[in-house]
Amino acid sequence: MENDEIINHKEELDQAIGSARTQTPVGSPCIDVCRLNPDSGRCEGCLRNREEIKAWKAMSDPDRLALLDLLAERNGAGNAQP
């Protein structure tokens, strides 16, 4: 993945996380780049792993907000981080 593409996803994910926090119920961080990275096991768009993606619908709003915080941390570290 090229650096420009990583930066674009980073910005998109920042925006999606910010928007998701304002929704009731808490919205999804999905940015429609639904590919699991074989090395990290995380979606290349939203940075969730398979278990986090599967659990999302059943999560409470406080749990979703906690996961959004974790995704923001992952995103701050850069999409290439495992």
C-alpha positions as CSV (number, residue, x, y, z in Angstrom):
1,M,0.0,0.0,0.0
2,E,1.4,3.4,-0.9
3,N,2.0,6.1,1.7
4,D,-0.6,8.4,0.2
5,E,-3.2,5.7,0.4
6,I,-2.3,5.0,4.1
7,I,-2.7,8.7,4.9
8,N,-6.0,8.9,3.1
9,H,-7.3,5.9,5.1
10,K,-6.0,7.5,8.3
11,E,-7.8,10.7,7.6
12,E,-11.0,8.9,6.6
13,L,-10.9,6.7,9.8
14,D,-10.3,9.8,12.0
15,Q,-13.4,11.3,10.4
16,A,-15.5,8.1,10.8
17,I,-14.5,7.7,14.4
18,G,-15.5,11.3,15.1
19,S,-18.8,10.9,13.4
20,A,-19.5,7.6,15.0
21,R,-19.1,9.1,18.5
22,T,-21.9,11.6,17.8
23,Q,-24.4,9.1,16.7
24,T,-27.1,7.4,18.8
25,P,-26.5,4.5,19.0
26,V,-22.8,4.8,18.5
27,G,-22.0,4.4,14.8
28,S,-19.7,2.1,13.0
29,P,-16.1,3.1,12.2
30,C,-16.3,1.3,8.8
31,I,-15.0,3.3,5.9
32,D,-15.8,0.6,3.2
33,V,-12.2,-0.6,2.8
34,C,-13.1,-4.1,4.0
35,R,-9.9,-6.1,3.6
36,L,-8.2,-8.0,6.4
37,N,-4.5,-7.5,6.4
38,P,-2.9,-11.0,6.5
39,D,0.0,-9.9,8.6
40,S,-1.9,-7.9,11.3
41,G,-5.3,-9.6,11.1
42,R,-6.9,-6.1,11.1
43,C,-9.2,-4.5,8.5
44,E,-7.1,-2.1,6.4
45,G,-9.9,0.5,6.6
46,C,-11.2,0.5,10.2
47,L,-8.3,-1.3,11.9
48,R,-10.7,-3.7,13.7
49,N,-9.8,-7.4,13.9
50,R,-12.2,-10.1,12.9
51,E,-13.5,-10.6,16.5
52,E,-14.1,-6.9,17.0
53,I,-16.0,-6.7,13.7
54,K,-18.2,-9.7,14.6
55,A,-18.9,-8.4,18.1
56,W,-19.8,-4.8,17.0
57,K,-23.5,-5.3,16.6
58,A,-23.9,-6.9,20.1
59,M,-21.7,-4.3,21.9
60,S,-23.2,-1.7,24.2
61,D,-22.6,1.9,23.5
62,P,-19.9,2.2,26.3
63,D,-18.1,-0.8,24.8
64,R,-18.3,0.7,21.3
65,L,-16.9,4.0,22.6
66,A,-14.0,2.1,24.3
67,L,-13.3,0.3,21.0
68,L,-13.4,3.6,19.1
69,D,-10.8,4.9,21.6
70,L,-8.6,1.9,20.8
71,L,-9.1,2.3,17.1
72,A,-8.1,6.0,17.4
73,E,-4.9,4.9,19.2
74,R,-4.2,2.3,16.5
75,N,-4.8,4.9,13.8
76,G,-2.5,7.3,15.5
77,A,0.3,4.7,15.4
78,G,-0.3,4.4,11.6
79,N,-2.1,1.7,9.6
80,A,1.0,-0.3,9.0
81,Q,1.4,-1.1,12.7
82,P,0.5,-4.7,13.8
